[in-house]
């Protein structure tokens, strides 16, 4: 990053951490146990009623994010040291999967409840300040393209326009991706900012994942103190099970599990339709057709197999994190491989459901359109594309992967 010993600007600074805490403090998660489970079920019920609204307006509004906060989904990755109630990754991801079974795009936004695992590489005092008023902070980031920050006294001046800032309209804190260097081992740097200091460009015009509101974020010489920057996937500054769990692999997992939910929703729909007594044309019900029965069964088996691999690998690595055993490159590789497999098998299951549904599924308001348009997206993500299969295979053969920061 460039160096310029200019006078430190007065804009920005540590105040945004207090700002974030103040915003998050307005809503606290329900106590863990029956109350929190009731809050989660309420959030699911509301989502069934409002998912079309979210898609039409192209973002999940803050009032619904509040319901997810009350259900505890934005406190799952906060270390105990700061008053958090860190959850096992599998427990959190099953919740994201349940949300995605109703609306995958909202599941995508909910998945960023795990994002504070990245904060573990911030200085301890910075983390303490961020969590001082609340452990239910919503974080969103536009990591790419990565820009070169201007080094000034005490921090950096950040300028640029970042894409794909999913959930930015409901976030308490935003992150901007900066180009790393030798000191970061080539890994990108994230600068934390108050959303009030940037402009959100509402340009999210897409066919899939509409409700994620993944708009562009623009900053013009926003000052970020050095202590409010961290290396994405860098070494944590504190030691707890949640900070031992591989952060980059976790980031891939929470996106992949959205596809598992989308696939579940799609197959449940065609299963219900296939159980009807007759077809719209008056002939045998679709479920009585040999091709329908066999394709439904294959899709179900493939989805369950990918899901079992996904959660089995997650539980194995989490056990190591809890017991403070060494988490190996092989462990991380299996997490990434299971994530890619979940995204791609789930994608195929959604397409199989679409094929089984027949001509009716082409209509814009058909229930499967939600799962089709959203469920195909995660496998398109850089962390889950086909190339990650090749990277995993390279590591299995003790070769160097071509993807940076893999696994």
C-alpha positions in Angstrom: 0.0 0.0 0.0 1.3 3.5 -0.9 2.8 5.7 1.8 2.1 9.4 2.4 2.9 11.0 5.7 0.1 13.6 5.4 -1.6 15.0 8.5 -4.1 12.6 9.9 -7.6 13.5 8.8 -10.3 14.2 11.4 -13.0 12.3 9.6 -13.8 8.7 10.5 -11.9 7.2 13.4 -12.8 4.9 16.3 -16.2 6.6 16.7 -17.8 4.2 14.2 -17.2 1.3 16.6 -19.4 3.0 19.2 -21.9 3.9 16.4 -22.1 0.2 15.5 -22.5 -0.9 19.1 -25.2 1.8 19.6 -27.1 0.6 16.5 -26.9 -3.1 17.5 -27.7 -2.3 21.1 -31.2 -1.3 20.0 -31.9 -5.0 19.4 -30.5 -7.9 21.5 -30.8 -11.6 20.8 -33.4 -13.4 22.9 -32.0 -15.5 25.7 -30.6 -18.8 24.5 -33.0 -21.6 24.8 -36.8 -21.8 24.2 -37.1 -18.0 23.8 -34.5 -17.8 21.1 -36.0 -20.8 19.3 -39.4 -19.2 19.4 -37.9 -16.0 17.9 -36.3 -18.1 15.1 -39.6 -19.8 14.3 -41.3 -16.4 14.3 -38.7 -15.1 11.8 -39.4 -18.1 9.5 -43.1 -17.5 9.7 -42.7 -13.8 8.8 -40.4 -14.8 5.9 -43.0 -17.0 4.4 -45.3 -14.0 4.3 -42.8 -11.4 3.1 -40.3 -13.1 0.8 -42.0 -11.8 -2.4 -41.7 -8.3 -0.9 -38.0 -8.7 -0.3 -37.4 -9.9 -3.8 -39.4 -7.1 -5.4 -37.5 -4.4 -3.5 -34.2 -6.2 -4.0 -33.0 -6.2 -0.4 -33.8 -7.6 3.0 -35.0 -4.6 5.1 -33.7 -3.7 8.5 -36.9 -4.6 10.3 -36.5 -8.2 9.2 -32.8 -8.2 10.0 -34.0 -7.2 13.5 -35.9 -10.5 13.7 -32.8 -12.4 12.7 -30.9 -10.6 15.4 -33.5 -11.5 18.0 -33.2 -15.1 16.8 -29.4 -14.9 17.6 -28.1 -15.3 14.0 -25.8 -12.3 14.3 -24.1 -13.3 17.5 -22.9 -16.8 16.5 -19.3 -16.0 15.9 -18.5 -13.5 18.7 -15.8 -14.9 21.1 -16.8 -15.6 24.7 -14.0 -13.2 25.8 -16.2 -10.3 24.6 -19.5 -11.6 26.0 -20.4 -13.6 22.9 -22.2 -16.9 22.7 -20.3 -18.6 19.8 -22.2 -21.5 18.2 -20.9 -24.6 16.6 -20.7 -23.9 12.8 -23.0 -26.8 12.0 -25.7 -25.4 14.3 -25.6 -22.0 12.7 -25.5 -23.4 9.2 -28.6 -25.6 9.8 -30.4 -22.4 10.7 -29.2 -20.7 7.5 -30.3 -23.8 5.6 -33.8 -23.6 7.2 -34.1 -19.9 6.2 -32.9 -20.8 2.7 -35.5 -23.5 2.4 -38.1 -20.7 2.5 -36.1 -18.0 0.7 -32.5 -18.6 -0.4 -31.7 -14.9 -0.9 -32.6 -14.1 2.7 -30.6 -17.1 3.7 -27.6 -15.6 1.9 -28.0 -12.4 4.0 -28.4 -14.4 7.2 -25.3 -16.4 6.4 -23.2 -13.3 7.2 -23.9 -13.8 10.8 -20.7 -15.8 10.7 -18.6 -12.9 9.3 -17.2 -11.7 12.6 -14.9 -14.7 12.6 -12.8 -12.4 10.4 -12.7 -9.8 13.2 -10.6 -12.2 15.3 -7.5 -10.9 13.5 -8.1 -7.3 14.7 -6.2 -6.1 17.7 -7.8 -7.3 20.9 -8.6 -3.8 22.1 -10.4 -3.0 18.8 -12.6 -6.1 19.2 -13.4 -5.1 22.7 -14.5 -1.7 21.6 -16.6 -3.0 18.8 -18.4 -5.5 21.1 -18.6 -3.2 24.1 -22.3 -2.3 23.6 -23.5 -5.3 21.7 -22.6 -8.7 20.4 -25.3 -8.6 17.7 -23.6 -6.6 14.9 -24.5 -7.0 11.3 -21.5 -6.8 9.0 -21.5 -6.6 5.2 -18.5 -6.1 2.9 -17.6 -5.3 -0.7 -14.3 -7.0 -1.1 -13.7 -6.7 -4.8 -12.1 -5.2 -6.7 -9.3 -4.6 -4.2 -8.0 -1.0 -4.2 -4.7 0.4 -3.1 -5.1 2.5 0.0 -3.2 5.7 0.7 -1.1 5.4 3.9 -1.4 8.4 6.1 -0.5 9.2 9.7 -2.4 6.7 11.9 -4.2 4.8 9.1 -5.3 4.8 5.5 -7.4 6.9 3.1 -9.7 4.6 1.2 -11.2 5.4 -2.1 -12.9 3.2 -4.7 -16.1 1.5 -5.7 -16.6 -2.0 -4.4 -19.1 -4.5 -5.8 -21.3 -7.3 -4.4 -21.8 -5.8 -0.9 -24.6 -8.2 0.1 -26.8 -7.0 2.8 -25.3 -3.6 2.9 -28.6 -1.8 3.5 -29.2 -3.6 6.7 -25.6 -3.5 8.0 -24.2 -1.9 11.2 -20.6 -2.1 9.8 -19.2 -2.2 6.3 -15.9 -3.6 5.1 -13.9 -2.5 2.0 -11.4 -4.8 0.3 -7.8 -3.4 0.0 -4.9 -4.9 -1.8 -2.5 -6.8 0.4 1.3 -7.0 0.0 4.2 -9.0 1.3 3.4 -8.2 4.9 0.0 -9.8 4.5 1.3 -12.8 2.5 -0.7 -11.6 -0.4 -4.0 -11.9 1.4 -6.5 -9.0 1.0 -7.0 -6.5 3.8 -10.4 -5.4 5.0 -11.0 -1.8 6.3 -14.0 -1.4 8.7 -16.1 1.7 8.3 -19.3 3.3 9.4 -22.0 2.9 6.7 -22.7 6.7 7.0 -19.3 7.4 5.5 -19.9 5.8 2.2 -22.5 5.9 -0.6 -24.5 2.8 -1.5 -25.2 2.8 -5.2 -28.4 0.9 -5.7 -27.5 -1.0 -8.9 -28.5 -4.5 -8.0 -30.4 -5.6 -11.1 -30.2 -9.3 -11.3 -32.2 -12.5 -12.1 -31.0 -14.4 -9.1 -30.5 -13.6 -5.4 -32.4 -10.3 -5.9 -33.2 -9.8 -2.2 -29.6 -9.9 -1.1 -29.3 -6.2 -2.1 -25.7 -6.7 -3.2 -25.2 -3.1 -4.3 -22.0 -1.2 -5.0 -20.4 0.8 -2.2 -18.4 4.0 -3.0 -15.9 5.7 -0.7 -14.0 8.9 -1.3 -10.9 9.4 0.8 -12.5 7.8 3.9 -10.1 7.7 6.8 -9.7 4.3 8.5 -7.4 3.9 11.5 -4.9 1.2 11.1 -6.3 -0.7 14.1 -9.6 -0.9 12.2 -8.1 -3.0 9.4 -7.4 -6.7 9.3 -6.1 -9.4 7.0 -8.9 -11.5 5.6 -8.1 -15.0 6.9 -5.2 -13.7 9.0 -4.0 -15.1 12.3 -6.5 -14.5 15.1 -5.3 -12.4 18.0 -7.2 -14.4 20.6 -7.5 -18.2 21.0 -11.0 -19.8 21.3 -12.6 -22.7 19.4 -14.6 -20.2 17.2 -11.3 -18.5 16.2 -9.5 -21.7 15.6 -12.1 -22.9 13.0 -10.8 -22.0 9.5 -12.3 -18.6 8.6 -12.0 -18.8 4.8 -13.4 -22.3 4.7 -16.3 -21.2 6.9 -17.0 -18.3 4.5 -17.3 -20.8 1.7 -19.5 -23.1 3.8 -22.1 -20.5 4.8 -22.7 -19.8 1.1 -22.8 -23.4 0.0 -25.4 -24.3 2.7 -27.8 -21.8 1.1 -27.9 -24.1 -1.9 -28.7 -27.0 0.3 -31.7 -25.1 1.6 -32.8 -24.1 -1.9 -32.6 -27.7 -3.1 -34.6 -28.8 -0.1 -37.3 -26.3 -0.8 -37.4 -27.3 -4.5 -37.6 -31.0 -3.9 -40.2 -30.6 -1.2 -42.3 -28.8 -3.7 -42.2 -31.4 -6.5 -42.6 -34.1 -3.9 -45.8 -32.5 -2.8 -47.0 -32.0 -6.4 -46.0 -35.5 -7.4 -48.2 -36.9 -4.6 -51.4 -35.4 -6.2 -54.0 -37.8 -7.4 -54.2 -36.6 -11.0 -52.5 -34.3 -13.4 -53.9 -31.0 -14.7 -54.7 -32.8 -18.0 -56.8 -35.4 -16.2 -54.3 -38.3 -16.7 -52.1 -40.1 -14.2 -50.5 -38.0 -11.6 -46.9 -37.0 -12.3 -45.8 -39.0 -9.4 -47.1 -42.2 -11.1 -44.8 -41.7 -14.0 -41.6 -43.9 -13.8 -39.3 -41.1 -14.9 -40.7 -38.8 -12.1 -40.3 -41.4 -9.4 -36.7 -42.3 -10.4 -35.5 -38.8 -10.9 -37.0 -37.6 -7.7 -35.3 -40.4 -5.8 -31.9 -39.8 -7.4 -32.0 -36.1 -6.6 -33.0 -36.8 -3.0 -30.2 -39.4 -2.6 -27.6 -37.1 -4.1 -28.7 -34.1 -2.0 -28.7 -36.2 1.2 -25.2 -37.6 0.4 -23.7 -34.2 -0.3 -25.3 -32.8 2.9 -24.0 -35.7 5.0 -20.4 -35.1 3.7 -20.9 -31.4 4.4 -21.9 -31.7 8.0 -19.7 -34.7 8.8 -16.7 -32.7 7.7 -17.9 -29.6 9.6 -18.4 -31.6 12.9 -15.0 -33.3 12.6 -13.1 -30.0 12.2 -15.2 -28.3 14.9 -14.3 -31.1 17.3 -10.6 -30.4 16.7 -11.2 -26.7 17.3 -12.9 -27.4 20.6 -10.2 -29.9 21.7 -7.4 -27.6 20.5 -6.1 -30.2 18.1 -4.1 -29.2 15.0 -6.4 -28.4 12.1 -4.4 -29.5 9.1 -4.3 -28.5 5.4 -6.2 -31.7 4.7 -8.9 -30.7 7.1 -9.3 -27.3 5.4 -9.2 -28.9 2.0 -12.1 -31.3 2.9 -14.1 -28.3 4.2 -13.7 -26.5 0.9 -14.3 -29.7 -1.1 -17.5 -30.5 0.9 -18.7 -26.9 0.3 -18.1 -27.0 -3.4 -19.9 -30.4 -3.6 -22.9 -29.1 -1.7 -23.2 -26.1 -4.0 -23.0 -28.1 -7.1 -25.1 -31.1 -6.1 -27.7 -28.7 -4.6 -27.7 -26.8 -7.9 -28.4 -30.1 -9.8 -31.2 -30.9 -7.4 -32.9 -27.6 -8.1 -32.6 -28.2 -11.9 -34.0 -31.7 -11.4 -37.0 -30.3 -9.6 -37.5 -27.7 -12.4 -37.5 -30.5 -15.0 -39.9 -32.6 -13.0 -42.3 -29.8 -12.6 -42.9 -29.5 -16.3 -44.2 -26.5 -18.3 -45.9 -24.8 -15.4 -42.6 -24.0 -13.8 -41.7 -21.5 -16.5 -44.1 -18.9 -15.1 -42.6 -16.0 -13.2 -44.9 -16.6 -10.1 -44.3 -20.4 -10.0 -43.0 -21.4 -6.6 -40.0 -23.1 -8.2 -38.8 -19.9 -9.8 -37.5 -18.7 -6.4 -35.4 -21.7 -5.9 -34.3 -21.9 -9.5 -33.2 -18.2 -9.8 -31.5 -18.1 -6.3 -30.3 -21.7 -6.0 -28.1 -21.6 -9.1 -26.1 -18.6 -7.8 -23.9 -20.0 -5.0 -22.0 -22.3 -7.4 -21.2 -19.3 -9.5 -19.4 -17.7 -6.5 -15.6 -17.6 -6.8 -15.2 -19.6 -3.6 -17.4 -22.4 -5.0 -16.8 -22.5 -8.7 -15.5 -25.6 -10.6 -11.9 -24.5 -10.2 -12.1 -25.2 -6.5 -12.5 -28.9 -7.3 -9.1 -28.6 -9.1 -7.6 -26.8 -6.2 -8.7 -29.4 -3.7 -7.4 -32.2 -6.0 -4.0 -30.4 -6.2 -3.7 -30.4 -2.4 -4.8 -34.0 -2.2 -1.8 -34.8 -4.5 0.6 -32.5 -2.5 0.6 -30.1 -5.3 0.3 -26.3 -5.2 -3.3 -25.0 -5.9 -3.6 -22.2 -8.5 -6.2 -20.3 -6.4 -4.8 -17.7 -3.9 -5.5 -18.2 -0.2 -6.8 -21.8 -0.8 -7.9 -23.7 1.3 
